[in-house]
Amino acid sequence: MMAYAEHIESNLPIGSGVTEAACKTLVKQRLCGSGMRWKDKGAKVILSLRALVQTQGRWQ
């Protein structure tokens, strides 16, 4: 069970909205363009690079 009260006091997210927004930003916008088709290997590579680029402070 998740300790909701403790998470709220610590300002931690308790819903799935943050995760869903990250999926939309990282995956949907990049892989679901008009006419795009991706094989698993290519999609994994491009998503790994996209996650690294969009992670603030990662390249410092």
Secondary structure, 3 states (H helix, E strand, C coil): CCCHHHHHHCCCCCCCHHHHHHHHHHHHHHHCCCCCCCCHHHHHHHHHHHHHHHCCCCCC
